[in-house]
Amino acid sequence: MCHLGASAEPSFRRWRKLGACAPQPSPAEMPPQLSGGLSCSARVVQGTLDSLPQAVREFVESNAKLCWPDQIHICDGSEDENRQLLGRMEEEGVIKRLRKYDNCFAFCSWLALTDPRDVARIESKTVIITQEQRDTVPIPKTGLSQLGRWMSEEDFEKAFNARFPGCMKGRTMYVIPFSMGPLGSPLSRIGIELTDSPYVVASMRIMTRMGTPVLEVLGDGEFVKCLHSVGCPLPLQKPLVNNWACNPEMTLIAHLPDRREIISFGSGYGGNSLLGKKCFALRMASRLAKEEGWLAEHMLILGITNPKGQKKYFAAAFPSACGKTNLAMMNPTLPGWKVECVGDDIAWMKFDQQGNLRAINPENGFFGVAPGTSVKTNPNAIKTIQKNTIFTNVAETSDGGVYWEGIDQPLAPGIKLISWKGKEWDPKDGEPCAHPNSRFCTPASQCPIIDPDWESPDGVPIEAIIFGGRRPVGVPLVYEALSWQHGVFVGAAMRSEATAAAEHKGKVIMHDPFAMRPFFGYNFGQYLAHWLSMAQRPEAKLPKIFHVNWFRKDKAGRFLWPGFGENSRVLEWMFNRVGGEGGAKLTPIGYIPDEDALDLRGLGDVSVKELFHISKEFWEEEVEDIQKYLEGQVNADLPHEIESEVLALKQRISQM
């Protein structure tokens, strides 16, 4: 039993309807220990509360009193614990073992099919709570901010009280101690997630360093408090779909940066429930980074080694569908060059005492989009996911394998597909066999080109930062920023072709500054000022900044650049530029490679002229759109340095 003192009094004030999964609780339904306000009936079935640091214990006890779990399980992160959890989920039909792959229990892979209403991050239900709206988002000139969603403290309290009291009734509360970054690294941060989802526990074990060692490192130190519930107390009022617990009508993902708290309700999908991922690693961490003088970014990290054995590390920020994971795990086509992966999604970066910008990957795994991943596009990802992987919402083959659009593997004769909706699939159905946002969750250590220093506590030194987007016209293959300040403007001006979301028809060019638009933890204008301030550090060795576009097309709609492993030819030019070599010529938008500066041997017919053509008409429209966006969305919080860069670009283009 756990016994709660008066100090653990939960913050809710009134009972409200919990949503579709369960009827509204009444005072009569409250366990007697709760109605007395002093204790809860939850049994601790693994670990002991006495073993927890005092602040962690208080966090667990107060939320056990609030959420009414039947049991409390303090996760140790062991193989035995993981095996038991996976086995229990298999028995309950939450996941299915994929018999085609390594079927030793310790190495096998699993398939989860979610409720079709719970398949992705939900930006409209993801909020940040601060005293003032302007602390979270700039106040736009007109309309709503596109740079995040703010909720008042009062509205959040009402929303919280409507959801969490009694939400874990009949379930187990799992206590997940996790480290974002290598254990003990000065760049790492620790969180404690409380959840009633064993799927979250198994996935967090892959995506973070999780378990008892984290508590040993934490001691009496600070941690981020993460509370998650699927929002389906037992007994259920309605049957689950695919045995997947969720409460879509009541979903809310909230961040309280002043209190170092993350609150998530109603969704079991990874982006909403693995609170170490975007919630902590970007939204919360970017706020911490602002206060403490570092950077938390939506960036891959790769190491690249030339034929002479010289090695450099780059970080790169791309919006979705722009080849981020593919670049992080690239097999270069240039003879003698080697790429190694530090991380494919998030970089935490801080200048050391020598002025080097050092980066860690705070994650321990890859949570990648499955569709489009193939031996052609990303052979190293395919090798990584062969074991110990949790697949979500992909299709299953009748012989126990996985399948998705773009996998480029023909099915053997007689093999049928079962779609992510659990039904036999036929191409004539007119819908994909795998959900477009279906995922693989797999350990980074299994990547065949994982960098030897990917877990270095000191991080790796970043010498170049790359921005990019999917731009079919107008934007050259690669260009280098004129300065750090200009490079920050290039990041702020990032735009990319986005496949139609529900609110858009066809393909549109979306603004996605720094590839962080859904992930800013505070006001974007202050974020820009924070980036600009790095140049004021007298010791800082500022990385060069580049912009790439692998997706330019000719008039017939064909890609001008082959991409994938051939992108190593562009990385080579950047590598040389960082080293003070590599020919370049000045253009109004930045430096582009000199003729013959790119190694194009063996590529065949590639039109360098088209790839690097800079149209005055296109860029006049581009800079107008960028100026309108920044002035409209960032408004009074736009740093004057960025305003100056807009005007300078306008001036240079006018002189073309």
Secondary structure by P-SEA (a helix, b strand, c coil): cccccccccccccccccccccccccccccccccccccccccccccccccccccaaaaaaaaaaaaaccccccccccccaaaaaaaaaaaaaaccccccccccccccbbbbbbbccccccccccccccccccccccccccccccccccbbbbcaaaaaaaaaaccccccccbbbbbbbbbccccccccbbbbbbbbccaaaaaaaaaaccccaaaaaaaccbbbbbbbbbccccccccccccccccccccbbbbbbbccccbbbbccccccccccccccccccaaaaaaaaacccccccbbbbbbbccccbbbbbbbbbcccccaaaaaacccccccbbbbbccccbbbbbbcccccccccccccccccccccccccccaaaaaaacccbbbccbbbcccccccccccccccccccccccccccccccccccccccccbbbbbbcccccccccccccccbbbbcbbbbccccccccccbbbbccaaaaaaaaaaccccccccccccccccccccccccccccccaaaaaaaaaaccccccccccbbbbbbcccccccccccccccccaaaaaaaaaaaaacbbbbbbcccccccccccccccccccccccccccccaaaaaaaaaaaaaaaaaaccccccaaaaaaaaaaaaaaaac
